[in-house]
Amino acid sequence: MPRPIGWLSSVDGQGRENIAPYSQWQNLTFDPPMVMFSANQYPDGRRKDTVLNTEETGWFVWNMATYDLREEVNKSAQVLDYGDSEWDRLSVTKEYADNHRIPMVKESPVKFECQCKTTLRVPGSDDAARAGLEGSA
């Protein structure tokens, strides 16, 4: 069965915008409301842009990825150089979060503006499995 996809948007300290699909995310609790996502590293040890951006700014947005948005979600899965924005390749409308200037997908019916509470690096069996991130909405 396919896993639900969380479409995470973030921005780095220089204002460069990023969006990427994540299948390893979960609602943790409702009081306080918390969302968690997990991000493996690249095999060469580089960490994902979403993780770097979230740690740098303290914020990310979870956008619900729906069936109608599936083609755009797939486009955003491309591996690009750090600082290159997937947003430039998408046919969606940007709107900005209230708490931190992060772009969100206007067409997404549900969006959570999340403040990062902690990062937990979990040991894995290889270099690609050594990074994780927890955040809070």
TIVOKOL-945347 format. One record per residue: x, y, z of N, C-alpha, C in turn. Coordinates in pm, whole numbers. Layout:
N
n.px/n.py/n.pz/ca.px/ca.py/ca.pz/c.px/c.py/c.pz
X/Y/Z/X/Y/Z/X/Y/Z
...
END
This chain:
137
n.px/n.py/n.pz/ca.px/ca.py/ca.pz/c.px/c.py/c.pz
84/-117/0/0/0/0/89/124/0
60/223/-82/143/345/-84/135/420/48
247/482/85/250/564/206/199/703/172
135/770/266/94/909/241/218/998/232
211/1096/146/325/1183/123/300/1318/189
399/1362/265/400/1498/317/491/1579/227
444/1690/180/521/1776/91/578/1887/178
707/1884/205/767/1978/299/834/2093/226
798/2213/265/862/2332/209/945/2398/319
1055/2459/275/1146/2523/369/1220/2634/295
1295/2710/371/1375/2818/314/1504/2826/396
1615/2856/330/1739/2869/405/1756/3013/455
1863/3039/526/1887/3171/584/1906/3281/481
1936/3243/357/1953/3342/250/1824/3361/169
1718/3293/209/1590/3308/142/1568/3214/24
1658/3117/4/1641/3020/-106/1535/2918/-66
1438/2898/-154/1320/2817/-124/1335/2673/-175
1280/2581/-97/1291/2439/-127/1156/2372/-100
1124/2270/-179/1008/2185/-151/1043/2043/-194
1003/1946/-111/1036/1806/-139/931/1715/-77
904/1603/-143/810/1505/-86/880/1415/16
808/1383/123/860/1293/226/753/1191/259
789/1064/252/694/960/291/715/918/436
825/959/496/853/925/635/822/1045/723
694/1067/748/649/1175/836/533/1120/917
499/1188/1025/391/1138/1109/341/1249/1200
211/1251/1221/153/1331/1327/189/1261/1458
248/1332/1554/290/1268/1678/188/1283/1791
134/1402/1806/41/1428/1915/-42/1551/1882
-153/1567/1951/-238/1683/1925/-226/1788/2034
-164/1757/2149/-154/1855/2256/-17/1848/2320
79/1923/2273/66/2020/2164/71/1947/2029
15/2010/1925/21/1946/1793/166/1936/1745
205/1815/1706/343/1792/1661/345/1704/1537
436/1737/1447/461/1661/1324/609/1624/1324
639/1504/1279/776/1458/1270/805/1412/1128
927/1438/1078/966/1376/952/1106/1320/965
1134/1220/884/1264/1155/884/1324/1169/745
1453/1203/742/1521/1226/615/1655/1153/615
1668/1055/529/1798/991/513/1896/1088/450
2023/1059/468/2128/1136/400/2148/1080/261
2218/1157/179/2264/1104/51/2377/1005/80
2401/910/-9/2507/810/15/2645/872/38
2670/992/-14/2801/1056/7/2808/1133/139
2701/1124/221/2702/1186/353/2639/1324/360
2605/1383/245/2538/1514/247/2399/1498/306
2356/1600/379/2222/1600/437/2126/1668/341
2000/1633/350/1897/1687/260/1875/1836/288
1838/1910/182/1815/2054/194/1708/2085/298
1602/2007/303/1494/2032/399/1548/2029/541
1634/1933/571/1691/1922/705/1783/2042/733
1871/2073/639/1962/2187/658/1885/2317/677
1784/2339/594/1706/2462/602/1629/2471/734
1569/2361/774/1490/2359/897/1578/2384/1018
1695/2324/1020/1786/2347/1131/1837/2492/1131
1859/2548/1014/1910/2685/1005/1807/2789/1047
1683/2775/1000/1581/2877/1027/1489/2841/1143
1479/2712/1174/1389/2668/1280/1246/2646/1235
1220/2648/1103/1084/2636/1051/1075/2549/927
961/2486/908/925/2419/783/773/2418/773
720/2389/656/575/2376/637/546/2239/579
451/2169/640/399/2044/585/277/2081/502
281/2046/372/170/2068/279/112/1931/244
-19/1916/252/-80/1788/215/-63/1765/64
-9/1652/28/7/1615/-112/-113/1530/-152
-194/1582/-242/-317/1513/-282/-299/1442/-417
-396/1360/-450/-393/1290/-578/-388/1389/-695
-464/1496/-687/-465/1596/-794/-330/1665/-812
-248/1666/-708/-116/1731/-713/-2/1633/-741
-34/1508/-767/66/1401/-777/177/1429/-878
145/1486/-994/249/1512/-1094/348/1618/-1045
297/1719/-976/385/1823/-923/470/1769/-808
410/1683/-726/486/1618/-619/600/1537/-679
572/1461/-784/676/1382/-849/788/1471/-903
752/1584/-963/854/1677/-1015/945/1727/-902
888/1749/-785/965/1805/-674/1060/1703/-612
1053/1578/-654/1141/1474/-600/1279/1473/-665
1302/1560/-762/1431/1564/-830/1544/1599/-732
1660/1540/-752/1778/1576/-674/1847/1691/-746
1850/1806/-680/1911/1925/-738/2030/1967/-653
2112/2053/-706/2222/2109/-628/2165/2195/-515
2238/2202/-402/2193/2282/-290/2172/2426/-335
2058/2481/-299/2025/2618/-337/1940/2629/-462
1939/2524/-548/1849/2523/-663/1709/2492/-611
1610/2563/-662/1475/2550/-609/1385/2466/-698
1323/2365/-638/1224/2284/-708/1104/2369/-749
1078/2475/-676/965/2562/-706/970/2614/-849
1091/2636/-902/1106/2688/-1038/1057/2590/-1143
1040/2463/-1107/1001/2359/-1201/855/2317/-1186
784/2377/-1090/649/2335/-1058/543/2429/-1114
427/2373/-1139/311/2451/-1184/209/2456/-1072
248/2520/-962/159/2541/-849/169/2688/-808
76/2730/-727/72/2868/-680/135/2876/-541
228/2969/-523/289/2991/-391/205/3088/-310
196/3057/-182/151/3155/-84/246/3140/34
253/3240/119/355/3238/223/296/3218/362
368/3145/443/328/3116/580/324/3244/663
246/3241/768/233/3356/856/349/3371/955
401/3259/1006/499/3264/1114/643/3280/1068
673/3237/949/807/3251/891/788/3252/740
862/3332/668/839/3348/523/885/3223/447
798/3122/451/821/2996/380/709/2981/278
742/2947/153/635/2926/56/556/2800/87
427/2808/60/337/2693/75/264/2674/-57
210/2555/-78/136/2525/-200/-9/2566/-178
-51/2671/-247/-187/2722/-230/-291/2615/-261
-265/2531/-361/-361/2428/-402/-372/2314/-300
-282/2305/-206/-289/2203/-103/-397/2240/-2
-489/2147/29/-600/2181/116/-563/2195/264
-448/2139/305/-407/2144/445/-259/2177/451
-223/2274/535/-84/2313/554/-59/2336/702
52/2283/752/92/2304/891/221/2384/892
220/2501/953/341/2578/974/407/2521/1099
531/2472/1086/595/2398/1194/724/2464/1239
740/2474/1372/864/2523/1429/942/2402/1476
1068/2395/1439/1152/2281/1474/1183/2284/1624
1159/2173/1689/1187/2161/1833/1318/2088/1859
1348/1988/1777/1469/1910/1800/1506/1830/1676
1633/1800/1664/1683/1707/1563/1739/1586/1637
1706/1470/1588/1755/1347/1647/1827/1270/1537
1956/1251/1551/2033/1172/1453/2037/1029/1503
1983/940/1423/1970/799/1460/2075/719/1385
2151/633/1454/2249/551/1383/2179/456/1287
2237/441/1169/2182/350/1069/2287/249/1027
2248/159/940/2340/55/897/2435/101/787
2406/218/726/2496/271/625/2488/424/627
2573/490/549/2579/637/551/2448/702/511
2368/639/425/2244/700/378/2136/701/485
2151/620/590/2045/606/689/2078/675/821
2168/770/822/2215/825/948/2154/958/990
2050/1008/928/1996/1139/967/1846/1131/986
1797/1204/1082/1654/1216/1104/1622/1353/1156
1497/1392/1152/1458/1523/1202/1319/1515/1261
1301/1578/1375/1169/1590/1434/1135/1737/1439
1007/1769/1417/964/1908/1426/830/1916/1493
788/2037/1520/661/2059/1588/579/2162/1514
450/2137/1501/360/2234/1438/304/2326/1545
END
